Amino acid sequence: MLQKTLQLMSVILYYLDIFFNIVAIPKFISQQKAMFVLTILSMILVLLSVFTSGKTAVICFMLLGFSNAVMWPAIWPLAIDGLGKFTKIGSALLIMGIVGGAILPPLYGKISELIGDKQMAYLMMIPAYLFILYYATAGHKVGREKV
């Protein structure tokens, strides 16, 4: 029963994600606000995933997929805004930044082995979310000339 419920939830979240990405950002909520809210939500979900158990932990971890997926339409425009002739290079660097998906899972594995707790090892995501929070609030403005 839990598996069927989680499958249904993942389909619902998929369509909510598409709707939110297409309709809400940036028409109703700015990229900065979306990133800020979604990063706070992600950190709360990580903490709930770590400090709860059973269905609650699984559902909270699953909801991270929604909050993470919705961040891309917020990150991308902020990152390439004002790059001018360097937009192609900036976009390529963003794509290469996805390598975090290749680096963080082995790092998680090593941390979970070292501390002997797979669930607590998810706390490694909090510093990454703190950096995204910084980027949403101030980091995207660094290096830009004031007009």
C-alpha positions as CSV (number, residue, x, y, z in Angstrom):
1,M,0.0,0.0,0.0
2,L,2.8,2.4,0.9
3,Q,4.5,1.8,-2.5
4,K,1.3,2.6,-4.4
5,T,0.8,5.8,-2.3
6,L,4.4,6.9,-3.0
7,Q,4.0,6.2,-6.7
8,L,0.8,8.3,-6.8
9,M,2.5,11.1,-4.9
10,S,5.5,11.1,-7.2
11,V,3.2,11.5,-10.3
12,I,1.3,14.3,-8.6
13,L,4.5,16.0,-7.6
14,Y,5.8,15.7,-11.1
15,Y,2.8,17.6,-12.5
16,L,2.9,20.2,-9.7
17,D,6.5,20.7,-10.5
18,I,5.8,21.3,-14.2
19,F,2.9,23.7,-13.4
20,F,5.0,25.6,-10.8
21,N,8.0,25.9,-13.2
22,I,5.9,27.1,-16.1
23,V,3.3,29.2,-14.4
24,A,4.6,30.5,-11.1
25,I,8.3,31.4,-11.8
26,P,8.7,34.3,-12.6
27,K,5.1,35.4,-13.3
28,F,3.9,35.3,-9.7
29,I,7.1,34.7,-7.7
30,S,10.6,36.1,-8.5
31,Q,13.5,33.8,-9.0
32,Q,15.1,35.1,-5.8
33,K,12.0,34.5,-3.7
34,A,11.4,31.1,-5.2
35,M,15.0,30.0,-4.4
36,F,14.8,31.4,-0.9
37,V,11.5,29.7,0.0
38,L,12.5,26.4,-1.7
39,T,15.9,26.3,0.0
40,I,14.3,26.8,3.4
41,L,11.7,24.1,2.5
42,S,14.5,21.8,1.4
43,M,16.5,22.2,4.7
44,I,13.3,21.6,6.7
45,L,12.6,18.4,4.7
46,V,16.2,17.2,5.2
47,L,15.9,17.7,8.9
48,L,12.6,16.0,9.0
49,S,14.0,13.1,6.9
50,V,16.9,12.7,9.4
51,F,15.1,13.2,12.7
52,T,11.9,11.2,11.9
53,S,11.4,7.6,10.8
54,G,9.2,5.4,8.8
55,K,6.6,6.9,6.3
56,T,7.2,10.4,7.5
57,A,11.0,10.3,6.7
58,V,10.4,8.7,3.3
59,I,7.7,11.2,2.3
60,C,9.9,14.1,3.4
61,F,12.8,12.8,1.5
62,M,10.6,12.3,-1.6
63,L,9.3,15.9,-1.3
64,L,12.9,17.0,-1.7
65,G,12.7,16.0,-5.3
66,F,10.0,18.7,-5.8
67,S,11.8,21.5,-4.1
68,N,15.1,20.7,-5.8
69,A,13.5,20.4,-9.3
70,V,11.7,23.7,-8.9
71,M,15.0,25.5,-8.1
72,W,16.5,25.2,-11.6
73,P,14.1,27.7,-13.2
74,A,15.1,30.1,-10.5
75,I,18.9,29.4,-10.6
76,W,19.4,29.6,-14.3
77,P,18.1,33.1,-15.1
78,L,19.9,34.6,-12.1
79,A,23.2,32.9,-13.1
80,I,23.2,34.0,-16.7
81,D,21.7,37.4,-16.3
82,G,24.1,40.1,-17.5
83,L,26.6,37.7,-19.0
84,G,26.2,39.2,-22.5
85,K,28.7,37.6,-24.9
86,F,29.6,35.1,-22.2
87,T,26.1,33.6,-21.9
88,K,27.1,30.4,-23.8
89,I,30.1,29.8,-21.5
90,G,28.0,30.6,-18.4
91,S,25.4,28.2,-19.5
92,A,28.0,25.5,-20.2
93,L,29.4,26.0,-16.7
94,L,26.0,25.6,-15.2
95,I,25.6,22.3,-17.0
96,M,28.9,21.2,-15.7
97,G,27.8,22.2,-12.2
98,I,25.3,19.3,-12.4
99,V,28.4,17.2,-11.7
100,G,27.4,17.7,-8.0
101,G,25.0,14.8,-8.7
102,A,28.0,12.7,-9.4
103,I,30.2,13.9,-6.5
104,L,27.7,14.1,-3.7
105,P,26.4,10.5,-3.7
106,P,29.8,8.9,-3.2
107,L,30.6,11.6,-0.6
108,Y,27.3,10.7,1.2
109,G,28.4,7.0,1.1
110,K,31.7,7.8,2.6
111,I,30.2,10.0,5.3
112,S,27.6,7.3,6.2
113,E,30.3,4.7,6.5
114,L,32.5,6.9,8.7
115,I,29.7,7.9,11.1
116,G,27.9,4.5,10.8
117,D,24.5,6.1,10.3
118,K,22.9,6.4,6.8
119,Q,20.1,8.7,7.9
120,M,22.3,11.2,9.8
121,A,24.6,11.4,6.8
122,Y,21.9,13.3,4.9
123,L,22.8,16.3,7.1
124,M,25.7,16.8,4.6
125,M,23.1,18.5,2.3
126,I,22.5,21.4,4.8
127,P,25.8,23.2,3.8
128,A,24.8,23.0,0.1
129,Y,21.4,24.4,0.8
130,L,23.0,27.2,2.9
131,F,25.1,28.1,-0.1
132,I,22.0,28.1,-2.3
133,L,20.3,30.3,0.3
134,Y,23.2,32.7,0.2
135,Y,23.1,32.7,-3.7
136,A,19.4,33.5,-3.6
137,T,19.7,36.4,-1.3
138,A,23.1,38.0,-2.2
139,G,25.4,35.7,-4.1
140,H,23.8,36.2,-7.5
141,K,24.7,40.0,-7.3
142,V,28.4,39.4,-6.6
143,G,30.7,40.9,-9.3
144,R,28.0,42.9,-10.9
145,E,28.6,46.6,-11.5
146,K,26.2,49.0,-9.9
147,V,24.5,51.2,-12.4
